[in-house]
Amino acid sequence: MSNSPRIQKAIKIATKAHEGQLRKTGEPYIIHPLAVMKILKEWNMDEDSIVAGVLHDTVEDTDLTLKEIEEEFGKDVAFLVNGVTKLGKARSSMKNLDEYLPETSDNLLKLLIATGQDIRVLIIKLADRLHNLRTLSALPPDKQQKIARESLEVFAPLADRLQMGRVRVEIEETSFRYLDPKRYEELKKLTEERLRQADKKLKNAQHAVENLLKKEGIKYSCDGRVKSIYSLHKKLAKYDQNIDRIYDLIALRFIVDDVTTCYLVLGLIHSLFMPMDGRIKDYIAMPKQNGYQSIHTTVITKDKQIVEFQIRTREMHDYAERGLAATFYYNEQKLTSAYAEGRVSRLPSNLLWIKELQETATKLASGEKVDTKKLRLTLFADKIFVYTPKGDIIDLPRGSMPLDFAYRLHSEIGAACTGARINGKMVSLNTKLQSGDVVEIITTKNSQPNPGWLNKVSSKHARHKLLSQLHSLFPNFVASPEQNAVKAALKAERAAAKKKAKAADKNSKK
């Protein structure tokens, strides 16, 4: 995409405004907004977003004013630059946001609401953060850690919610490399070794499928996908660090013309290889919450290689890679100042949280009180991010407690747990963890779990591990560690506790 006259004018104005300023790398500061511009162009963003990307630091860091930007480029660009500026100030001074949004203590939600009248503000901020991460080596170690941690906790989940998969992966990979370089290199070498071992068998599987598709006259493109290092790190934590249980380390991705052909290709793959039981996932019929669509199937090839195949259309692939920025819903409507004043557009169902965000921002701007609890649940119902004392990042379902954390680290750590510290303070095992907590598990040799712990775990992973251990220790305790047994065990324990309490109450009255 060549630069339009408006973009060229923005570059000229930004270059003059940032004249004499340097980045930590020693380069002229204008290098950064130009890099942000390039990223936004790669994402196929609209011209107003690209112009705002070039100018995004001028109001905060130079003498250029919003009024001057509005006179040169219009209200929409000024609105976007103002939003990015406000987001930067919000991050650097949470106290101001506490006064602005006393209804919620969720910092990420505050930031989103503060800038949520136009989702393009968040996309520009993601481009800004992405380039800052790419040049993070120029900063001192303490700032590297701070920025990497914030990126992993705030900006990677945001990219995920916008279904910007490629961006999310790069943010996670770069952040993880700075936060835990030793673990990153260890997993990188492990992945490379596995790739070398599987290379020939993978090529055999790919050629077999391609030959059949050509025979059937099906148009396709094929590429490989290697699981990201950070995703592998998270998944290994779920499987006791056993990489042999990770079946999607490498995937072959087939991209076809339409949905009907997706299912046809699935059938052809299964005619060649044996599908693994329970490993067929139809995200076309039932898309993920963020709108991701694809068919995944894991098979065992004739030379005993386990391979995951992903099948999707080109449109689905573009959306999986670049999400909202790829199929930018606002291009057709050419957002105007009327939109900025609160008239939000129609969105696909998986992006309705954006509409809620915009409506909440509009109410706040007009002085109305709003209940942010529902919105917070919509946006961030699924995860919290906590840290080990060494700084390792562990993601857990919301509502998790210390035992969930312990079992996530390792089932043996969970079994031997006798206590926990959160942020250096001793806490009970039924204390709910919050994002940003530093959690330390205290263990005792020869300690073992007890049935009472079932009330002190909330994640499926921890319940499964705990029930397995209880079954081994007390064979008659529960029939199976499956989900129905979890529910039955919890129900029985609660009933017993209620009965015991009732009996104790009766005795006290005597």
N, C-alpha and C positions, 0 to 999 in steps of 0.2 A: 504494500500500500504506500503510494507516494504521499508526501506531506501536502495537505491542502493549504491554501493561502492563510486560513485561520490558524492552522497548526504552526506554519512558518512564522506568523506574527507572534504567536505565543512563545516560540523558541527564542525569538529575538528579544522579546520583553524579559523573559526569565533569565536569559544570559546576561543582560545588562543589570538586572536587579541583583543577581548573585555574584556580580563581578567582584573579585578580590577574596571571595570566600573559598575555603578549601575543605575537603573531606578529611577524615582521619587517615585515609590512604595517601594523602598529599596531593591528590588530583583536584582540579577545579571542581567546585561544588555542582556546577551545571551538569556534570557527568551523571549524577543521581537522577534528577528529574527526566533527563533524556532516556535513561535506562528504564524508568517507570513508564514513559511514553511507549517505548519499544515493546514492553511486556503487554501493555493494554492493547496495542495494535495486534500483537500475536493472538490475543484473546478475542479479536474482532469486535472490540467495543466501539460504541458510537463516537462521533467526532467531539461532542461536548465532553465526554469522559476523558478522551485523549488530551484535549486542551487543558482540562482541569488537572490531569496528571502532570503535565509540564509545569503548571503554575502552583502545584499543591503546597509547596513550602514557602512561597513568596510572602504571603501575608504574615506568617509567623516569624520568618527569618530576615525579611528585607523591609524597605520602606514602602513597598507597593501596597495599596489599600484595596479592600473589597469593592469600594465605589469605583475605583479606576478599572478594576477587572470587569465589573458590570458594564461600564461605559464602552469598553473595548470588545467584550465577548458575549454580553448578554446576561440576563438574570440566572439562567440555568447553570452556566459555568461558575458564576459567582457563588451560587448556592452550593455547588459541589465543593469548591475550594473552601468555603466556610465550614462545610461539614467535616472535611478532612482536618482542617485546623482545629476545630472543636474536639474532634476525636483525639488529636495529639495532646491538647491541653487537659482533656479528661483523664488520659492515662497518666500524665505527669502530676496531676493534683486531684487525687480521689476525694479529698476533703470537700472540694467544691461540688463534686457530684453527689456527695452525701447530703449536702444542703439542697441540691437541685432535685434529687430523687430519693427522699427519705423513705419511700415505700419499700425499697428493696436493698439488700446488702450484697447482691450478686454483682460483682464489679463488671463482668463481661456483659451482663444484661444492661447495666447502666450505660456502658459504652454504646451498645447497639441501639438502645432507645434514644440516646442523646443524638445519634446521627441517622436514625432509622427512617426519616421522611423520604429518603431516596437511597435505595439499595446500592446505587452506583458508588456512593461514598465508601461503602464497605469494600467494594471490588477494587477501587483505587487504592484503598489502604492495604489490601492484600498484595497488590503489585508493589507498593512502597516497601512493605515488610519483606517481600520476597527478595528484592534487590539488596536490602540491608543485610539479610541473612547471607547472601552470596558474597558479601564483602566483610563479613564478620571478623575475619582474621586480623583486620587492622585495629581492632579494639583490644583493650587489656582483658585478661582472663575473667575478672569479676563481672565486667559488662557483657562479655560473651555469654557467661552462664545466665545472667539475668534475662538477656534478650532471648536466648535459646529456650529458657524455661517458659517465658511468657508466650513465645511463639507456639510451643508445643501445647500449652494449656488453653490458649485463647484463639490464636489464628488458625491452627490446624483444624480444630473443631468447626470454626466458622467456615473454612473452605469446604469441609465435609458437608455442612448443612446447605451450602450453595452447590453441592455436587460437583465441585471443581477438584476431581480426583487427582489429576496430575499435580496441581498446586499443593494439595494436602500432602501428597507423598514427598514432594521436595522440601516442604516446610518440616515435616517429621524427620526426614533423613538428615537434613543439615543440623537441625536442633539436637537430635540424638547424638550426632557425631561430636558435638561440642560438650554435651552434658555427660556422656559416658564414652569417651574415645576408645578405651580399652575394650569394652563390650562390643562397640560398633565394629572394630577391626576384627575381633574374634568371630563375630557372626558373618562378616563379609567374607572372610577366608573360608568359613564353613560352607557358605552358599556357593562360592566359586568351586570348591572341591566337589560338591554335589553336582554342580553343573557339568564339570568335566567327566564325572562318572556316568552321568545320564545322557550325555550329548548324542552318542551314536544311537541309542535306543529311542530317544526323542525324535531324531531325524527319521528313523524308520517308521515311527508312528505317524509323523506328519506326512511323509511321502505316501503311505498307505491310504490315508484319508484324501489327500489331494488327488491321487490317481482315481479314486472312486468318484469324487466330485466332478472331475473332468469327464469321466466316462458317462456320468449322468447329465452332463451339459450344464452344470451349476456354476454360475459366476461367483467368485469369492476372492478375498484377500486374506492372507494369513500372517500373523506375527506371533512372537513369543512374549510371555510376560513372566518375569521373575519376581517373586514376592519381595517387597521392600524390606530392608534390614530392620526398621522399627516395627513393622507389622510382624515379622518373624520373631522379634524379641517379645512382643506381646503374646503371640500365640504359643511360643515355647513355655511361657509362664503358666499357660492353661494345661499343658501336657507334660508337666514335671520335667521340662527341658529335654524331652525325648524327640529329636528331630525326625525319627522314623515314623512318628505319628502325624507329621505335617504332610498332608497329601497334595496341598496346593502350592508347594514351594515354586514349582514351575508349571506354567499353563500355556497351552497352545490356543490362540484366539482366532476364530474364523468369523469374518465379517461378510455378510451376504446382503442381498437386495431388499428382502422383505421378511415379515414375520413368519409367513407360511414356509419359506425356505429354511428359516431357523429350525423349525421342528422337523423338516425333512432331513436336514444335516444331522440332527440329533439321532434320528432313526438309522441313518447310514453309519454313523460312528458306532452305534450299538450293534450293528450287523457285523462290524469288524472286530470289536473288542468287548470283553465282558464288563458291564457296568458294576460298580461296587454298590452294595446294598445301602440305601439311605444317603447316597452321595449325589443324587440328582436334584438340583435346585432350579426351580422355574421362576426367575425374577421377572419374566415377561408377563406371565399371568398375574403374579403377585409382586409388584415392584417393591424395592426397599423404601423405607420412609422418606429418604431424600430423592426418590425418583429413579434410582438406578435400575436399569433393565438389562437382562442377559439370561441365557440358559447356561448353567454350569453342570457338568457331569464328570465324574472321576471314574476312570476305567483301568483295567489291568490288561496290558498288551500281551501278545503271544510270547514275547521274550521277558515276561514278568516285570515289566516296568509299570509303575503306577503313574498315570498322567491325568491331569485335569484339562478338559476342553471347555472353552467359553465360546458361545455362539450368540451373535447379536447383529442387528442391522447397522448401517453406517451412521444413521441418526442417533441410535442408542450409544454407539461408540463415541461419537463426538460429545454427547451429553455426559457420558461417563468420564471422559477426559477433562472437559472444560466447563461442564455444567451450565449454570445460568449465563455465564459469559459467552458460551458457544451458541446458544440459541436465545439471544438476548431479547426478551419479551418486550422490552420497551422501545426497540428500534422502530417498530411499526407505528407506535403511538407518538414518537418524537416528544418526549416529556417536555412539558412547558411549566411555566411558573404556576399555572393553575394546579398542575399535579403536585408541585412542591407545597402548595397550600393545603393539600390533604385529600385531593380526589385521586384515590389509588386505583390502579388498574386491575383487571381480572387476571388471576394467576392459576396455574395448574394446582390441583389439590395438594400436592406434596410441597408446594411453596406458599401455602396459605399463611404460614407463620410470618412471612414477610409482610403480608397485608396487616396482620395483627400488630406487627412492629410499627408500621407506618401510622396506623390509626392511633396507637398508644402515644407515639411521638407528637401527633397533631393535637391530641387532648392535653398533653403536658405543656405544649407550647402555648395553648390558650388558657392555661391555669387550672384546668380540670384535675381533680384527683382521680387516680386510676388504680385498679387492682392489678398489680404486676405478677401476682402469684401464678395465675393461669398461663400467662405468657412465658414465665420462667420455666414452668413445667413443660410447655410445648417445645421450647428451644433446647433445654438441657436436662431432660428427664433421665437420660440414659447413663451418663458417666460423671465420675469425679476423678481427679488426678491427685495422688498422694505420693510422698517420697520416702525412701528408706533413709537411714542416717547417712549413708554414703552418697546420697543424691540420685539414686536410681528412681526412675519414674514408673509408678504402677497405676494403671487405670482400673477402676472398679465400678460396679453399678452403684447408683445413688442409694443411700440407705445402708451401705456396707459398714461393718464394725471391725474391730481389731482382728477377730478370728477369720473374717473374710480375707483380710490382708495377709494374715499368716499362712492360710491355706493357698493363697495365690502365689506366695513365695515358694512354698514346697509343702507337701502333705505331712512330712515329718516335722517341719517347724510348727505346723498347725497342731499336730498331735501332742507336741511337747510344750505347748504354750501354757504359761502360768500367770502371765500378766502382760501389760502393755503400757508404753509411754507415748503420749501424743504431745509433740512440741516440748519434750523434756519433762512433762508432768505425768505421774502415774494416773491411770484412768481405769474404770471398770470395763469389762469385756463387752458390755452392751452399750458402749458409747458410740454414737454415730460419727463417722469420719466426714471431714469437710475437705473440699479441694484446697490444696496447698499445705495440708497437714504433713508433718514429718513424723512417721510412725516407727516405733522400735518395739519389737516383740521380745519378751523375756521368756526364756525356755529353761526347763529343768530336766536333767537326765532322768530317764525311767518314768517320766510323767506320761499320763495317757488321757485321752479324751473321755468325757462322760456325757450321758444322755441330756443333761441340762444344757449343754452347749447348743442344742437345736434351736433354742430361743435366742441365741447370740450370734447367729449367722443369717444372712439374707440372700447371698448370691447362690445361684444354682451350683456353681463349681464347688464352693465350700461345703454345701449341704451334701453333694454327691460324695465328696471325699470323706466327710465326717461320718456319714451313714455307712460307708464301706468299712471304715475302721471300727465303728460300733458293732457292725455285723460280725466282724472277725473276733472282737473281744467278747461279745454276748450273742452267740448264734441265734437265740430265740428273740432277740430284740426287734429285728425287722427282716422281712422276707427278701427284700431286694433294694438296691440303692437307686432305683429308678424314680421318676418324679411322683408316681402314684404312691410309692412307699414313703417318700418325703412328706407328702400331705397326710398320709395315714399316721406316720410317726408323730408329726407335729400335733395332729388332732388328739391322738392318744395321750401325749404328754400334757397338753393343756387340760384335757379332761381329768387326768390324774391330779394335776396341780390344783384344779378347782375343787376336786373331791377332798383333797388333803386340807385345803384351806377351810372348807366347810366343816370338816371334822374337827379341826383345831378350834374353830369358832364355837362349835358346839361344846367342846370340852372346857373352853374358857368360861362359858356361861354356867357350867356345872359348879 
